[in-house]
């Protein structure tokens, strides 16, 4: 054997020990079963933990209300002492709660990001920050009716808009607009509290400096933890007096100035018009889709502008024959409003959470008829498309329909 051949000589060890251990696995298990107690198991710790982490409902009351801006309030929620909710479910920074609210005797749902830290949930509270919309159906009701001690019902924490270290880079570039900054407040707090091992660069766009939410809080976090938190305010108003901010919109130039576009992970949350703008700016930087995370797009405000929507149907109202649980009913449905909205108007209390075609909670069977599915929010699986299942929250009636909906839990 030559010297070169000797260096390449490889010794392969036997796997007999592993195989022998595997062969003993079943006999060992049988012996343990034979020695086990005959007493029945009275507790189920695994299912108990699952219910704590993923409750179907959480019943809370408002303990504090803070006015952030003229149009924005933060609501602190704690367990309702008169309810079965004794503790709040833990969550991952960036997730949301689907609120269940009765307005004019109609039950509706709306998702709102949790703005507080996961640690705060362990300490007994959530915070959600809500901006009043000029034509908002729910926010107007909240402004008029939500007080300290008001009861609030929600889902458990939901959504996929969170940091995953196996997938995401160590630096998060958070691009937020308006009240879309709320999940980034949660992430910032999670980083400082040690729940999230990452750095955060926040690019936060607002139309006016008086509309900036959490301004003082973000500045304090940045000054106390400069190695972990960087905040850049971007103002689009004509006259800017705030020192140290960027002017205009969150463009590719601004992103490139503060981010490593070849390595960082980008998280985006804000109004739909911002999503459409940011998509084009990120394309200019050739950022891979696998490094871009987006919060659920939300219910489309103006569906007729999307390609493929039949314009001749825009002003029409159709009929939907609905089977939901043991209930069968025929209801009207406007072509430019989602099937989910039609179901809510008819007070059928349909299941829903994200209202963006993402979570699949409202998944229903389309027995007959045609719907236009939002190209921005089509979260259906291939099998669902094949077998005629659809998401009412992201589908619009363009003919008379017959549908079968699972009853909410």
URSUL-V97434 format. One record per residue. RES is the residue in three letters. NEAR is the number of other C-alpha atoms within 10 Angstrom. Layout:
res=RES near=NEAR
res=RES near=NEAR
This chain:
res=UNK near=7
res=UNK near=6
res=UNK near=7
res=UNK near=8
res=UNK near=8
res=UNK near=9
res=UNK near=9
res=UNK near=8
res=UNK near=9
res=UNK near=7
res=UNK near=6
res=UNK near=6
res=UNK near=6
res=UNK near=8
res=UNK near=8
res=UNK near=9
res=UNK near=9
res=UNK near=9
res=UNK near=11
res=UNK near=10
res=UNK near=11
res=UNK near=11
res=UNK near=11
res=UNK near=10
res=UNK near=11
res=UNK near=11
res=UNK near=11
res=UNK near=12
res=UNK near=10
res=UNK near=11
res=UNK near=10
res=UNK near=11
res=UNK near=11
res=UNK near=10
res=UNK near=8
res=UNK near=9
res=UNK near=9
res=UNK near=8
res=UNK near=6
res=UNK near=6
res=UNK near=7
res=UNK near=6
res=UNK near=8
res=UNK near=8
res=UNK near=9
res=UNK near=9
res=UNK near=10
res=UNK near=11
res=UNK near=11
res=UNK near=11
res=UNK near=13
res=UNK near=17
res=UNK near=15
res=UNK near=18
res=UNK near=16
res=UNK near=12
res=UNK near=17
res=UNK near=25
res=UNK near=22
res=UNK near=27
res=UNK near=23
res=UNK near=21
res=UNK near=17
res=UNK near=14
res=UNK near=17
res=UNK near=11
res=UNK near=13
res=UNK near=18
res=UNK near=14
res=UNK near=10
res=UNK near=15
res=UNK near=20
res=UNK near=18
res=UNK near=19
res=UNK near=22
res=UNK near=20
res=UNK near=25
res=UNK near=26
res=UNK near=23
res=UNK near=21
res=UNK near=12
res=UNK near=11
res=UNK near=11
res=UNK near=12
res=UNK near=17
res=UNK near=16
res=UNK near=19
res=UNK near=25
res=UNK near=22
res=UNK near=19
res=UNK near=22
res=UNK near=23
res=UNK near=29
res=UNK near=28
res=UNK near=23
res=UNK near=28
res=UNK near=23
res=UNK near=23
res=UNK near=20
res=UNK near=20
res=UNK near=19
res=UNK near=15
res=UNK near=12
res=UNK near=7
res=UNK near=9
res=UNK near=13
res=UNK near=16
res=UNK near=25
res=UNK near=23
res=UNK near=18
res=UNK near=23
res=UNK near=23
res=UNK near=28
res=UNK near=27
res=UNK near=27
res=UNK near=25
res=UNK near=28
res=UNK near=25
res=UNK near=20
res=UNK near=18
res=UNK near=19
res=UNK near=14
res=UNK near=12
res=UNK near=15
res=UNK near=22
res=UNK near=25
res=UNK near=23
res=UNK near=20
res=UNK near=24
res=UNK near=22
res=UNK near=21
res=UNK near=18
res=UNK near=12
res=UNK near=9
res=UNK near=8
res=UNK near=11
res=UNK near=12
res=UNK near=16
res=UNK near=17
res=UNK near=14
res=UNK near=15
res=UNK near=15
res=UNK near=15
res=UNK near=8
res=UNK near=10
res=UNK near=16
res=UNK near=15
res=UNK near=14
res=UNK near=14
res=UNK near=13
res=UNK near=18
res=UNK near=18
res=UNK near=19
res=UNK near=22
res=UNK near=21
res=UNK near=23
res=UNK near=25
res=UNK near=21
res=UNK near=20
res=UNK near=17
res=UNK near=20
res=UNK near=19
res=UNK near=21
res=UNK near=14
res=UNK near=11
res=UNK near=7
res=UNK near=10
res=UNK near=19
res=UNK near=17
res=UNK near=17
res=UNK near=19
res=UNK near=23
res=UNK near=26
res=UNK near=23
res=UNK near=25
res=UNK near=26
res=UNK near=25
res=UNK near=20
res=UNK near=23
res=UNK near=23
res=UNK near=25
res=UNK near=27
res=UNK near=30
res=UNK near=29
res=UNK near=23
res=UNK near=24
res=UNK near=29
res=UNK near=27
res=UNK near=23
res=UNK near=22
res=UNK near=20
res=UNK near=18
res=UNK near=14
res=UNK near=10
res=UNK near=16
res=UNK near=18
res=UNK near=16
res=UNK near=21
res=UNK near=21
res=UNK near=22
res=UNK near=22
res=UNK near=25
res=UNK near=23
res=UNK near=27
res=UNK near=29
res=UNK near=22
res=UNK near=16
res=UNK near=17
res=UNK near=19
res=UNK near=13
res=UNK near=19
res=UNK near=22
res=UNK near=26
res=UNK near=14
res=UNK near=14
res=UNK near=10
res=UNK near=10
res=UNK near=19
res=UNK near=15
res=UNK near=13
res=UNK near=17
res=UNK near=18
res=UNK near=13
res=UNK near=12
res=UNK near=13
res=UNK near=12
res=UNK near=10
res=UNK near=18
res=UNK near=24
res=UNK near=20
res=UNK near=21
res=UNK near=18
res=UNK near=20
res=UNK near=27
res=UNK near=24
res=UNK near=16
res=UNK near=13
res=UNK near=10
res=UNK near=10
res=UNK near=15
res=UNK near=10
res=UNK near=14
res=UNK near=7
res=UNK near=9
res=UNK near=16
res=UNK near=18
res=UNK near=18
res=UNK near=16
res=UNK near=20
res=UNK near=24
res=UNK near=16
res=UNK near=17
res=UNK near=12
res=UNK near=17
res=UNK near=19
res=UNK near=13
res=UNK near=10
res=UNK near=15
res=UNK near=19
res=UNK near=12
res=UNK near=19
res=UNK near=12
res=UNK near=15
res=UNK near=19
res=UNK near=25
res=UNK near=26
res=UNK near=22
res=UNK near=26
res=UNK near=26
res=UNK near=22
res=UNK near=15
res=UNK near=16
res=UNK near=9
res=UNK near=18
res=UNK near=19
res=UNK near=10
res=UNK near=13
res=UNK near=19
res=UNK near=13
res=UNK near=12
res=UNK near=18
res=UNK near=19
res=UNK near=12
res=UNK near=12
res=UNK near=14
res=UNK near=10
res=UNK near=17
res=UNK near=14
res=UNK near=11
res=UNK near=10
res=UNK near=17
res=UNK near=16
res=UNK near=18
res=UNK near=15
res=UNK near=23
res=UNK near=22
res=UNK near=19
res=UNK near=20
res=UNK near=22
res=UNK near=20
res=UNK near=11
res=UNK near=9
res=UNK near=21
res=UNK near=15
res=UNK near=10
res=UNK near=13
res=UNK near=10
res=UNK near=11
res=UNK near=20
res=UNK near=13
res=UNK near=14
res=UNK near=8
res=UNK near=16
res=UNK near=16
res=UNK near=9
res=UNK near=14
res=UNK near=17
res=UNK near=15
res=UNK near=17
res=UNK near=22
res=UNK near=17
res=UNK near=20
res=UNK near=17
res=UNK near=19
res=UNK near=11
res=UNK near=7
res=UNK near=10
res=UNK near=12
res=UNK near=11
res=UNK near=13
res=UNK near=16
res=UNK near=16
res=UNK near=26
res=UNK near=19
res=UNK near=26
res=UNK near=22
res=UNK near=21
res=UNK near=26
res=UNK near=23
res=UNK near=25
res=UNK near=19
res=UNK near=23
res=UNK near=21
res=UNK near=16
res=UNK near=17
res=UNK near=17
res=UNK near=14
res=UNK near=19
res=UNK near=19
res=UNK near=22
res=UNK near=23
res=UNK near=26
res=UNK near=26
res=UNK near=25
res=UNK near=27
res=UNK near=25
res=UNK near=28
res=UNK near=22
res=UNK near=18
res=UNK near=20
res=UNK near=18
res=UNK near=23
res=UNK near=20
res=UNK near=20
res=UNK near=18
res=UNK near=20
res=UNK near=15
res=UNK near=14
res=UNK near=13
res=UNK near=15
res=UNK near=21
res=UNK near=18
res=UNK near=23
res=UNK near=22
res=UNK near=14
res=UNK near=15
res=UNK near=20
res=UNK near=16
res=UNK near=18
res=UNK near=17
res=UNK near=11
res=UNK near=9
res=UNK near=9
res=UNK near=15
res=UNK near=10
res=UNK near=8
res=UNK near=11
res=UNK near=12
res=UNK near=20
res=UNK near=24
res=UNK near=29
res=UNK near=31
res=UNK near=32
res=UNK near=28
res=UNK near=27
res=UNK near=25
res=UNK near=27
res=UNK near=24
res=UNK near=19
res=UNK near=16
res=UNK near=21
res=UNK near=17
res=UNK near=19
res=UNK near=17
res=UNK near=19
res=UNK near=16
res=UNK near=16
res=UNK near=12
res=UNK near=6
